[in-house]
Amino acid sequence: MQYLSRSIQLLWLLILINTRAALALRGAFLLRSFFMFLNNLLFFITWIILFTKVDHIGGWHLQDCALLYGLVAFGIGIYAVCFGGVSNLSRMIAEGELDTFLSQPKSVLLSAVASKTNVAGWGDIVSGALLIIWSGYASPENIVLVFICSISTMILYTMTGIIVHSFAFWLGSIDSLAMQMHEFVIAFSLYPGVIFKGMLRVMLFTIIPAGFISYLPVELIRSFSWSEAGLLLLGVVTYTLLGLLIFSAGLRRYESGNKVIVRA
């Protein structure tokens, strides 16, 4: 419990430091946030146009797609703001920059992934929240469930990034490939799950966790069931443990050369 409390305090401190640093360049902060906000809304307009031609897609209506896109945008926005360092994790591993964190009595993984913030994430958070509200599913009785599902999306996307970037412990410099693999998950998370069938659907609940990131949370909010809630919890726990185990295994064999930096 004490370790968890310290980790939360460390995370909060890093978020504050990174946010203050980002706000020092207020123009860039606002511009990047605005363009991400605009990008999300322009993408969603394609769904609006599509649903002027069809009534539904496998039982999914425009409001359901708004909920799906809103959950993904909001969850990934929190990830970008809090754990922006994940996108640099494979590079830090390959270039020996983890030595910076190994010299400190803090969680190496948490220190690394929370070492950076992506200010564009604020655009994701705002656009995601607006889409969720517009979907009509953010009712007073549903708001807690919607928030929990958004957090589960954030956790799953974060742990997926940690998993793919941790392969740098064994494969060396794979930062471009790792980023592409991580972003590849989003591509499958932004479409109604009903359009995926057979083995592809199985893959989206195993190798590519898009099913847990978006489809299952949306179904849970549309029509709550304890079995689906349990399945979502199982997915979150499984990917979290898998991410921690893979990173820990890689860290044990970590070889960084002679570059050791001590950070206060």
Beta strands, then each sheet from edge to edge (+ up, - down):
end
